[in-house]
């Protein structure tokens, strides 16, 4: 089979097409002919060496959607499936044309959902759901701040929060993204480069929950919270270091919850796909590109100029 891999750390140009052995499924695995995957920030960090991988060459791709070619582990030939754990598969991740994934990691894709939609939701929607509900315990009527609304996680979290009946504020780097983020459901969009997000939200009555995707903005998230608010820290797009005022944190009694690498349950992932099938939620696809253009896709994601996900389509 073929796979996009990098054999050394570096820029997008290190991503190359390789001929590699087909994966051999284990007793609990299901073979998948991969049709689509996406580009995530972790792919970029792994490729440039800032998040080193266990061994080289390495096949990126956190999620994968495709077709089951043979009956296996309760799945039937021709069924369409998706996994948000492609890196745990044999032959994976999703930049490979075939993977053998544990059956326990797979969800079936409803007929009304395309491969592109499934992977565009994929890990980002699983993380958004997990941060809002599994860790953040979001309730209808609450107020929520979602950082980086144009990101994959942010764009899904906005929609989930609005679907639940919450007031939603998000952040953006420029006014060009404002209208699109409001279309997704944001009630307020704050330009974090021009405004003090914590002060703006504090002046606007504060929030009960913050989905923190930047990391370096942790103090602003604490400032934005009402007394007893919650901050779910699931990303560090801005860097790993943050300085906080422990006095304000302590007096507000803000609960900061570390999310780490976060996914919701397989049952919730299936529920998300059903919401997409019913058109209650719409994965935001910024661009669809052939897998052979993975290097260009990495450059595009790094530019920060897109809203939503870049989907890579397999033609092999």
Secondary structure as UniProt FT lines:
FT   STRAND          2..6
FT   HELIX           12..14
FT   STRAND          15..19
FT   TURN            27..28
FT   STRAND          29..38
FT   HELIX           41..48
FT   TURN            49..51
FT   STRAND          64..67
FT   TURN            73..74
FT   TURN            77..78
FT   STRAND          80..83
FT   HELIX           86..88
FT   TURN            94..95
FT   STRAND          98..102
FT   HELIX           103..105
FT   STRAND          106..108
FT   TURN            111..112
FT   HELIX           115..129
FT   HELIX           130..135
FT   TURN            140..141
FT   STRAND          143..146
FT   TURN            149..150
FT   HELIX           152..164
FT   STRAND          167..172
FT   HELIX           175..177
FT   HELIX           178..184
FT   STRAND          188..191
FT   TURN            192..194
FT   HELIX           197..203
FT   TURN            204..205
FT   STRAND          207..212
FT   TURN            216..217
FT   HELIX           218..224
FT   STRAND          225..233
FT   TURN            237..238
FT   HELIX           246..252
FT   STRAND          255..258
FT   HELIX           266..277
FT   TURN            278..279
FT   STRAND          285..290
FT   HELIX           291..293
FT   HELIX           294..303
FT   STRAND          309..313
//
